[in-house]
Amino acid sequence: MLDSFIPVAGAHFLALLSPGPDFILIARSALVSGWRTAAAVCVGVALGNGVFIALAVGGFALLDPDGPLFRVVQWAGAAWLFYLGIRFWRAASRAPAGDAGTAATLHGRAGFLAGLGSALLNPKNGLFYMGLFSLLAARATPTGVQALYGLWMFLVVLLWDLLVARLLVARGRAPGLARHGPWVERAAGLLLIALAFGVVLA
């Protein structure tokens, strides 16, 4: 088990360190909306990853890069990123000077759904887990062991994102940072819009 677990867990954690739409959404929520919303976003992101993990363990190759379903998810993901980017940018433009951009603050269910949508509408998440679990299948790893690996990955995603959010919330309490809220909104919006165009052009 360790011969498979160490490289798979290592590759999974390294992928977590690479910033993407999920990280941008978590960072923006932590700096602008606070801990409770950021935590809800983290739970949504983790559950979205959990769906892909379950599909990968079940052996459903639903996201064939050459298949029509992948293209549908890809375009839906681009549209979702673009929508969030525009929403954050417009909220920053409406916020008065010195305000932390509360016009676009997400709360509870909205934060959870935003995180879930971000994870589910990112086809790279699905392809990543399909790749990892195809490696395990090639090594004849029992399904029960694969399920344990999947549970580990789900928990790592959740705990890591919560840690990142907590650190960013603490950072956001630094004197003078709150007045930069609209700039955080604009930066997050531009990054998400750029990622949306990147998905389309890819």
Residue pairs with C-beta under 8 A, 6 or more apart in sequence:
1 145
4 135
4 136
4 139
4 141
4 145
4 149
5 149
8 132
8 135
8 136
8 149
9 149
9 152
9 153
9 156
11 132
12 132
12 153
12 156
13 156
13 160
15 128
16 156
16 157
16 160
20 122
20 124
20 195
21 77
21 81
21 118
21 122
21 192
21 195
22 45
22 115
22 118
22 119
22 122
22 161
23 164
24 188
24 191
24 192
24 195
25 41
25 45
25 84
25 114
25 115
25 118
25 188
25 192
26 38
26 41
26 42
26 45
26 115
26 161
26 164
26 165
26 168
27 164
27 165
27 168
27 188
28 88
28 184
28 185
28 188
29 37
29 38
29 41
29 106
29 111
29 114
29 165
30 38
30 164
30 165
30 166
30 168
30 169
30 172
31 168
31 169
31 171
31 172
31 177
31 181
31 184
32 100
32 101
32 102
32 104
32 105
32 172
32 181
32 184
32 185
33 102
33 105
33 106
33 107
33 111
34 169
34 172
35 165
35 166
35 169
36 107
36 108
36 111
37 105
37 106
37 107
37 108
37 111
38 111
38 165
38 166
38 168
38 169
39 162
39 165
40 106
40 107
40 108
40 109
40 111
40 112
40 115
41 106
41 111
41 112
41 114
41 115
41 118
41 161
41 165
42 115
42 158
42 161
42 162
42 165
43 112
43 115
43 158
44 111
44 112
44 113
44 114
44 115
44 116
44 117
44 118
44 119
45 115
45 116
45 118
45 119
45 157
45 161
46 115
46 119
46 154
46 157
46 158
46 161
47 115
47 116
47 119
48 115
48 116
48 117
48 118
48 119
48 120
48 125
49 119
49 125
49 129
49 153
49 154
49 157
50 150
50 154
51 119
51 120
52 119
52 120
52 125
52 126
52 128
52 129
52 130
53 129
53 133
53 150
53 153
53 154
54 150
55 62
55 126
55 129
55 130
56 126
56 129
56 130
56 132
56 133
56 134
56 150
57 133
57 143
57 146
57 147
57 150
59 137
61 130
62 69
62 126
63 69
63 70
63 73
63 123
63 126
63 127
63 130
64 70
65 127
70 123
73 121
73 123
73 126
74 123
74 199
74 202
75 199
75 200
76 121
77 121
77 122
77 123
77 199
78 196
78 197
78 199
78 200
79 196
80 117
80 118
80 121
80 196
81 118
81 121
81 192
81 193
81 195
81 196
81 199
82 192
82 193
82 196
82 197
84 114
84 118
84 189
84 192
85 188
85 189
85 190
85 191
85 192
85 193
85 195
85 196
86 189
86 193
87 104
87 189
88 101
88 104
88 185
88 186
88 188
88 189
88 192
89 185
89 186
89 189
89 190
89 193
90 104
91 101
91 103
91 104
91 185
92 101
92 104
92 181
92 182
92 183
92 184
92 185
92 186
92 189
93 182
94 103
95 101
95 102
95 103
95 181
95 182
95 185
97 179
98 178
98 179
99 181
99 182
100 178
100 179
100 181
100 182
101 181
101 182
101 184
101 185
102 181
104 185
106 114
119 125
129 153
133 146
133 149
133 150
136 145
136 146
136 149
137 146
141 149
171 177
172 178
